Amino acid sequence: MPGQTPSTRGTRTRSILSRRDFLAAAGAGALTLTAGRWLWAAPDAGGRRPNIIVILADDLGYADVGYQGCKDISTPHIDSIAAGGVRFTDGYVSCPVCSPTRAGLMTGRYQNRFGHEFNTGPAPEALTEHVGLPVEETTIADVMKSAGYATGVIGKWHLGIHPKYHPFRRGFDEFFGFLAGSHSYFQPLQPKWSPVQRGNEPVNEKAYLTDAFTREAVDFIGRHKEKPFFLYLPYNAPHTPMQAPPKYLKRFASIEDAKRRTYAAMVSGVDDGVGAVLSALKDNGLREDTLVIFLSDNGGPPKANASRNDPLSGGKSSAFEGGIRVPFAMQWPGRITPGSVYREPVISLDILPTAAAAAGAKLPAQRPVDGVNILPYVTGAAAGAPHEILFWRRGKDIAVRKGRWKLRSFREKFLLHDLSADLAEKTDLSAQHPEVFRELREALARWESEMAPPRWIPVTRNAPATSPAGARPARAR
């Protein structure tokens, strides 16, 4: 129950479950994690439900954290999440750009199911009433709030600027950040249509924006330490504009490339923020009571911010691995074995059902999620892979992954790659394996038949920025 300390938790007993009993228990919230294993337990009479923190970086390169092998940017605090829990070698997001990924993360559903296929864009287009995460969809904040959690979002929203899409209307109790897709780190009141704000009120924030988000996150943790909370912390760094204060820049004076140096400073600011959040958990006696998840919203865009996605090809906005495979790590001290490495594909859609399972919250019945509770898999309680197959679609950027095989669109045709031997996606094997190619094309066709058309189309020079509400614009192929 909220407000109880770890010492008041009920006694847990071990039992061996059949698969049927395991699934039934999971659905009833009657499985408990201890020492990295799923155990059968009666509901705890006095135990505290875990806090959940989701930290999202923006446009972070796959190769730009220490635990992924980065040499020129030190990220000790982000690395500590992987070291203290599990890192996912094949961690994906559901889209290679910002807003659709967030829509998928918020709902646990392929965002294509409800037409959130593209970014919401800048004003005035983004101010249109139908451009945003549909209000009919249940969010992770709705799920956690229904379970009695305090809920807060601090950072970049990018799920609709119109008042109907405000975080307060999507299950969040608190909001500090901005509603658009990007923002200056030093001019809080610009642009006027999407200033930094607390709740609904603009804030003339004096601190570097990354630091301001960290400050607010630490404060949120301290204020809510007596009851379970869900904190969504989507930093906008290291997304453009490329801006960093001297205190971070001086750490990377040895990096000659100016853009890479600024990028490194911005990543370092996020890493400091992660460290402050983890320290706040420890200082408030919440470390073992908190599930922390860290990931990026898509692959890095090397030309825009000098990020790196090695050894992957491509980057943000593409269906290459470099656009959709991201740094992804999770820790829950005492529950997930430190230093674990999980090599089966997982996806950001899994965050909602994983958080709900940890909290004993009910999943939305009317709109079933596509994600999977991955806790049993990373602890070894469940065998096999969480997903048989995964899909991506953003206009012409389409991909399917099943096991080691990946089908990917490229210049009006599809290519087939064996990721186990060709992670950089250089060799097309569609002619050598026509049966696999055909199987994945057929699976894609079935999946697309279940998806909705885009609710709006992106801004281009030769097309309107938005389509009328309810319209079903054609997708270019």
C-alpha positions in Angstrom: 0.0 0.0 0.0 1.2 3.6 -0.6 3.4 5.1 2.1 4.8 1.8 3.4 8.5 1.2 3.7 10.4 -1.8 2.3 10.6 -3.4 5.7 6.8 -3.7 5.9 6.5 -5.9 2.8 4.7 -9.3 3.2 6.5 -12.6 3.2 6.9 -14.2 -0.2 6.9 -17.9 -0.9 8.3 -19.8 -3.9 6.3 -22.0 -6.1 6.6 -23.6 -9.5 4.0 -22.4 -12.0 2.6 -24.1 -15.1 2.3 -21.8 -18.1 -1.4 -21.6 -17.7 -1.1 -20.7 -14.0 1.7 -18.2 -14.8 -0.5 -16.3 -17.3 -3.5 -16.4 -15.0 -1.4 -15.0 -12.2 0.2 -12.4 -14.3 -3.2 -11.2 -15.4 -4.4 -11.0 -11.8 -1.3 -9.1 -10.7 -0.3 -12.0 -8.4 3.2 -12.5 -9.5 6.0 -10.9 -7.5 9.7 -10.3 -8.4 12.3 -11.2 -5.9 16.1 -11.5 -6.6 15.4 -11.3 -10.3 12.9 -14.2 -10.3 9.2 -14.3 -10.7 7.6 -15.9 -7.6 4.0 -16.8 -6.8 2.8 -14.8 -3.8 -0.4 -13.7 -2.2 -1.0 -10.0 -2.6 1.2 -8.1 -0.2 -0.8 -6.7 2.7 1.6 -3.9 3.5 4.0 -3.8 0.6 4.6 -0.7 -1.5 4.0 -0.8 -5.2 7.0 0.3 -7.3 7.5 3.7 -8.7 8.0 3.9 -12.4 10.3 6.3 -14.1 10.6 6.5 -17.9 13.5 8.7 -19.1 13.5 9.4 -22.8 16.4 11.1 -24.7 15.7 12.9 -28.0 17.7 12.0 -31.1 20.5 10.1 -29.1 22.8 8.0 -31.3 22.9 4.3 -30.8 26.7 4.4 -30.3 26.7 7.5 -28.1 26.5 6.1 -24.6 29.3 4.3 -22.8 27.7 0.9 -22.4 27.3 0.9 -26.2 31.0 1.5 -26.6 31.2 5.3 -26.9 34.8 6.6 -26.3 34.5 10.3 -26.6 31.4 11.0 -24.5 31.3 9.8 -20.9 27.8 8.7 -19.7 28.4 7.1 -16.3 24.9 7.6 -15.0 23.1 6.2 -18.0 25.6 3.4 -18.0 24.7 2.6 -14.4 21.2 1.8 -15.4 22.5 -0.9 -17.7 25.1 -2.1 -15.2 22.5 -2.2 -12.4 19.9 -3.9 -14.5 19.5 -5.1 -18.1 20.6 -3.6 -21.4 18.7 -4.5 -24.6 21.0 -5.2 -27.6 17.9 -5.2 -29.9 15.8 -2.4 -28.3 13.5 -0.7 -30.7 11.1 2.2 -30.9 7.9 2.1 -33.0 8.9 4.9 -35.4 12.1 6.6 -36.6 10.8 10.1 -35.6 9.7 11.8 -32.5 6.0 12.2 -32.2 4.8 8.8 -33.5 7.3 7.1 -31.2 5.8 9.0 -28.2 2.3 8.1 -29.3 3.2 4.4 -29.3 5.0 4.6 -26.0 2.1 6.4 -24.4 -0.5 3.8 -25.6 1.4 0.6 -25.9 -0.1 0.3 -29.3 1.2 0.7 -32.8 0.5 4.4 -33.4 -0.5 3.4 -37.0 -3.7 1.8 -35.5 -5.0 5.3 -34.8 -3.4 7.3 -37.6 -0.5 8.9 -35.7 1.9 8.1 -38.4 3.8 11.4 -38.8 5.2 14.2 -36.7 2.7 16.8 -35.7 4.8 19.6 -37.3 5.3 23.2 -36.4 2.7 25.9 -36.0 0.3 26.8 -37.5 -0.3 23.2 -38.7 0.4 21.6 -35.3 -2.3 23.8 -33.7 -5.0 22.1 -35.8 -7.6 20.3 -33.6 -7.2 16.9 -35.1 -3.3 16.9 -35.1 -2.4 15.0 -31.9 -2.7 11.7 -30.0 -6.4 10.9 -30.4 -8.3 11.5 -27.1 -10.0 8.1 -27.5 -6.7 6.3 -26.8 -5.8 5.3 -23.2 -2.4 6.5 -22.1 0.1 5.0 -19.7 -0.7 7.9 -17.4 -4.4 7.0 -17.5 -3.5 3.4 -16.6 -1.2 4.4 -13.7 -3.5 7.0 -12.4 -6.4 4.5 -12.3 -4.1 2.4 -10.0 -3.7 5.2 -7.6 -0.4 6.6 -8.8 0.7 10.2 -8.8 1.6 11.0 -12.4 3.8 13.7 -13.9 5.5 14.6 -17.2 8.5 16.8 -17.3 10.0 17.8 -20.7 9.0 17.6 -24.3 5.4 16.5 -25.0 5.0 16.5 -28.8 1.6 14.8 -28.8 -0.5 17.8 -29.8 -0.5 21.5 -29.0 -4.2 22.0 -29.2 -5.7 22.3 -25.6 -7.6 19.0 -26.1 -4.3 17.1 -26.1 -2.7 18.8 -23.0 -1.1 16.4 -20.6 -3.7 17.3 -17.9 -6.3 15.7 -20.2 -4.2 12.6 -20.8 -3.9 11.3 -17.3 -1.1 13.4 -15.9 -1.5 15.3 -12.7 1.6 17.6 -13.3 3.3 19.0 -16.3 6.4 21.1 -16.7 7.9 21.5 -20.2 6.8 22.4 -23.7 4.2 21.0 -26.1 5.9 21.3 -29.4 8.6 19.1 -31.1 11.6 21.3 -30.3 12.6 24.3 -28.3 15.5 26.6 -27.5 17.4 25.7 -24.4 17.9 29.4 -23.5 14.7 31.2 -24.6 11.9 29.7 -22.5 9.1 32.0 -23.8 9.8 31.4 -27.5 8.0 30.4 -29.6 4.9 32.1 -28.2 2.7 29.2 -29.4 4.8 26.7 -27.4 6.6 28.3 -24.4 8.0 26.4 -21.5 5.1 26.2 -19.1 4.1 24.8 -15.7 0.7 23.3 -16.1 -1.0 25.8 -18.4 1.0 28.9 -17.5 4.2 30.1 -19.3 7.3 30.1 -17.3 10.3 32.5 -17.8 12.8 29.7 -16.9 16.3 31.0 -16.2 18.2 27.7 -16.2 19.5 25.7 -19.1 16.4 23.7 -20.2 18.0 20.3 -19.6 19.0 21.3 -16.1 15.5 22.8 -15.5 13.9 19.5 -16.4 16.3 17.6 -14.0 15.5 20.0 -11.2 11.8 19.5 -11.6 12.2 15.7 -11.8 14.2 15.7 -8.5 11.6 17.9 -6.9 8.7 15.6 -8.1 10.4 12.6 -6.6 10.9 14.3 -3.3 7.3 15.5 -3.1 5.8 12.1 -4.0 8.1 9.8 -2.0 5.3 8.7 0.3 3.1 7.1 -2.4 3.8 5.3 -5.7 4.4 7.6 -8.6 4.8 7.4 -12.4 7.2 10.0 -13.8 7.7 10.4 -17.5 10.9 12.5 -18.2 11.3 13.1 -21.9 14.3 15.4 -22.3 14.6 17.3 -25.6 18.4 16.9 -25.6 20.3 16.2 -27.7 17.8 17.3 -30.3 18.5 20.6 -32.2 19.1 23.5 -31.8 22.7 22.7 -30.9 23.0 24.6 -27.6 25.0 23.9 -24.5 26.4 26.0 -21.6 30.1 26.3 -20.9 30.0 24.0 -17.9 29.2 21.1 -20.2 31.2 22.3 -23.2 34.4 22.5 -21.3 34.3 18.8 -20.6 34.8 18.1 -24.3 37.5 20.6 -25.3 39.4 17.8 -26.9 36.7 17.1 -29.5 37.7 19.1 -32.6 34.5 19.0 -34.5 32.4 21.9 -33.1 29.0 20.2 -33.7 30.2 16.9 -32.2 31.6 18.9 -29.2 28.2 20.6 -28.6 26.4 17.3 -29.0 28.6 15.7 -26.5 28.0 18.5 -24.0 24.2 18.1 -24.5 24.4 14.4 -24.0 26.5 15.0 -20.9 23.8 17.3 -19.5 21.2 14.5 -19.9 23.6 12.1 -18.2 24.0 14.5 -15.3 20.2 14.6 -15.1 19.9 10.9 -15.0 22.5 10.8 -12.2 20.5 13.4 -10.2 17.3 11.4 -10.6 19.0 8.2 -9.5 20.6 10.1 -6.5 17.1 11.5 -5.6 15.8 7.9 -5.5 18.6 6.8 -3.2 18.3 9.9 -1.0 14.6 9.3 -0.5 15.0 5.6 0.2 13.2 4.7 -3.1 16.0 3.0 -5.1 14.8 -0.5 -4.6 11.2 0.5 -5.0 11.6 2.1 -8.4 11.7 0.6 -11.9 13.7 2.9 -14.2 13.7 2.7 -18.0 16.0 4.7 -20.2 15.8 4.9 -24.0 16.0 7.3 -27.0 13.0 8.2 -29.1 14.7 7.3 -32.3 18.1 6.8 -33.8 20.5 9.8 -34.1 20.5 12.1 -37.1 24.2 12.4 -37.8 24.0 15.4 -40.2 21.8 17.4 -37.8 23.5 16.8 -34.5 26.7 14.8 -35.2 25.4 11.7 -33.5 26.6 8.2 -34.3 24.7 5.0 -34.8 27.6 2.6 -35.4 27.6 -0.2 -36.4 24.1 0.4 -37.7 23.3 2.0 -41.1 21.0 5.0 -41.4 19.6 7.1 -38.7 16.5 9.2 -37.7 13.7 9.2 -40.3 14.8 5.9 -41.9 13.7 2.3 -41.6 17.3 1.2 -41.3 18.3 -0.2 -37.9 20.0 3.2 -37.2 16.6 4.8 -37.3 14.7 2.5 -35.1 17.2 0.6 -32.9 18.1 2.7 -29.9 20.0 2.7 -26.5 17.5 0.9 -24.2 18.2 -0.1 -20.6 16.1 -0.9 -17.5 16.9 -1.4 -13.8 14.9 -2.5 -10.8 17.4 -3.2 -7.9 16.7 -6.5 -6.2 14.4 -7.7 -9.0 16.5 -7.5 -12.2 19.9 -9.1 -12.0 22.6 -6.4 -12.4 24.6 -6.6 -15.6 22.0 -8.6 -17.5 22.1 -8.5 -21.3 18.9 -9.3 -23.2 19.3 -10.1 -26.9 15.7 -10.7 -28.2 13.9 -7.8 -29.8 11.9 -5.6 -27.5 10.1 -2.3 -28.4 9.0 0.9 -26.7 5.4 -0.4 -27.0 6.4 -2.8 -24.2 6.8 -0.1 -21.6 3.1 0.4 -20.8 2.3 -3.3 -20.2 5.5 -3.7 -18.3 4.8 -0.8 -16.0 1.2 -1.9 -15.5 2.3 -5.4 -14.5 4.9 -4.1 -12.1 2.2 -1.8 -10.5 -0.6 -4.3 -10.6 -2.6 -1.9 -12.8 -5.2 -3.0 -15.3 -4.6 -2.7 -19.1 -7.2 -1.0 -21.3 -9.8 -3.5 -22.3 -11.3 -1.6 -25.2 -8.1 -0.9 -27.0 -5.7 -3.9 -26.5 -2.0 -3.1 -26.4 0.5 -4.5 -28.9 3.3 -4.4 -26.3 4.3 -7.2 -23.9 5.2 -7.2 -20.3 8.9 -8.0 -20.7 9.8 -8.4 -17.0 9.4 -12.2 -17.0 11.7 -12.4 -20.0 14.5 -10.3 -18.6 14.4 -12.2 -15.3 14.4 -15.6 -16.9 10.9 -16.6 -15.7 9.6 -16.8 -19.3 11.4 -18.5 -22.1 11.4 -17.6 -25.8 11.0 -14.1 -27.3 8.4 -11.5 -26.3 7.5 -10.8 -30.0 7.3 -13.2 -32.9 7.3 -10.3 -35.3 7.5 -6.5 -35.3 6.4 -3.8 -37.8 7.2 -0.2 -38.7 5.5 2.2 -41.1 6.1 5.9 -41.6 4.9 6.7 -45.1 7.4 5.0 -47.5 9.6 3.9 -44.6 8.5 0.4 -43.8 10.1 -2.5 -42.1 9.3 -5.9 -40.7 11.5 -8.0 -38.3 11.0 -11.7 -37.6 13.8 -13.4 -35.8 17.0 -12.7 -37.7 15.2 -11.6 -40.8 14.3 -8.0 -41.7 12.3 -6.8 -44.6 12.9 -3.1 -45.4 11.5 -0.7 -48.0 14.1 1.1 -50.2 13.4 3.3 -53.2 10.0 1.8 -54.1 11.0 -1.9 -53.5 11.7 -4.2 -50.6 15.0 -5.7 -49.5 15.6 -8.7 -47.2 18.5 -8.8 -44.7 19.8 -11.3 -42.3 20.6 -9.2 -39.2 22.6 -12.0 -37.6 25.2 -11.7 -40.3 24.5 -8.3 -41.8 23.7 -5.8 -39.1 24.6 -2.9 -41.4 21.9 -4.1 -43.9 24.2 -4.1 -46.9 23.2 -7.3 -48.6 19.8 -8.0 -50.1 18.9 -11.7 -49.8 15.4 -11.6 -51.3 16.5 -13.7 -54.3 18.3 -16.3 -52.2 15.4 -16.7 -49.8 12.2 -16.0 -51.7 10.1 -18.0 -49.2 11.1 -15.7 -46.3 10.6 -12.7 -48.5 7.1 -13.8 -49.4 6.3 -14.7 -45.8 7.2 -11.2 -44.5 5.5 -9.4 -47.3 2.3 -11.3 -46.6 2.6 -10.6 -42.8 3.1 -6.9 -43.6 0.0 -6.9 -45.8 -2.1 -8.5 -43.0 -0.7 -6.0 -40.4 -1.4 -3.0 -42.7 -5.0 -4.2 -43.2 -5.5 -3.6 -39.5 -4.0 -0.1 -39.4 -5.7 3.2 -40.0 -4.7 5.7 -42.6 -2.8 8.8 -41.3 -4.9 11.4 -39.6 -2.8 14.1 -41.2 0.0 14.3 -43.7 3.4 16.0 -43.1 4.3 19.5 -44.4 5.8 19.4 -47.8 6.3 22.0 -50.5 3.8 20.5 -52.8 1.1 19.2 -50.4 -1.1 20.7 -47.8 0.2 20.5 -44.2 -2.9 18.8 -42.8 -6.0 17.0 -44.0 -9.5 17.7 -42.7 -10.5 15.8 -39.5 -11.7 12.4 -40.4 -10.1 12.5 -43.9 -8.1 9.5 -45.1 -5.2 10.9 -47.1 -3.4 8.6 -49.4 0.1 7.5 -48.5 2.8 7.7 -51.1 4.4 4.4 -51.8 
